[in-house]
Amino acid sequence: MTSFFDCSDDDGLAEGTKQARASIESGELIVLPTDTVYGIGADAFSAAAVTALLNAKGRDRQSPPPVLIPALATLDALAETVPQEARDLAGAFWPGGLTIVLPAQPSLSWDLGETKGTVALRMPNNPIALALLRSTGPLAVSSANKTGMPAATTARGAEEMLGESVQVYLDGGTVGVDYADADVTETSSTIVDATALASGSGKLRILRHGVISDEQIREVVGDALDDEPAGDQQPT
C-alpha cells in the first residue's frame, strides 16, 4: 500500500519521516526530495532492497546507485581513502549537487551492484532528505524515474513513473529550482571520480557534467583535475 506525505509542515515531515524509516527498515522503497531531483531510496546495507530499487527503475547491477549521507563525517566511515582534493570538494559543495566516487571501505557488508570496489557519495542540500538520513543513516538513492525517462522534479511526477513499487512518497514540492535560477540546464548532480587520485595513479575526472560546473571544480582542485573528458554517464 503506497502512502503519500506532504512534508511542507512539521507534522507532515515528522509522520512522513517516521513512515519512511519504517519502510526502509522493512526493506521497502521510498521516494524523497533532494536539492537536484527526486530520488528513489533503499537501505544501502540490504542487497534485496537495492535489487528492488534497480528493478523499479528498470536497471541492472551494472548501474549501482549512489549513496546519500547525512554529514561530512560519514565520508570516512564509507570510503577507504579520501584524498585531500576530495575533502576540499566536499567542504566546498556539500551539502549540494556533487557526487564523489571513492574507494569503498572493504569491511562494509553491502552489495550495491557492480561497483568495482568503489562507492559514489553525496550529501544532499535538502532539509527533508537530511532529516530522513539522520534518522536512517546512509541510503542507496537513485533518481526517481524509469530508465530513459526524465528525472522527476516533483513527488507526483515520481509516482507517475514508479507507482506502487514505492511504499512511501515524501512530497517536498518542486526541487531543483535554485539550480535552474542559476542558468544551469542540467538538473542532476555532477559526478567526479577520485579513485585514481586516491590510489596515486592519476587525477580526478568528471564522469558526468551537472549542476556543479567544471570551472567550479577546477577552482577547488586546480591541476588535480584531468583535462581529458571522461564522457557523461547516464543520470542515476
Secondary structure, DSSP 8 states (H G I E B T S, - for coil): --EEEE-SSHHHHHHHHHHHHHHHHTT--EEEE-SSSEEEEEETT-HHHHHHHHHHHT--TTS---EE-SSTTHHHHHBS---HHHHHHHHHH-SSSEEEEEEB-TT-----SS-TTEEEEE--S-HHHHHHHHHH--EEEEESS-TTS---SSHHHHHHHHGGG-SEEEE-----HHHHHTT----S-EEEE-HHHHHTSS-BEEEE--SS-HHHHHHHHGGGB-SS--------
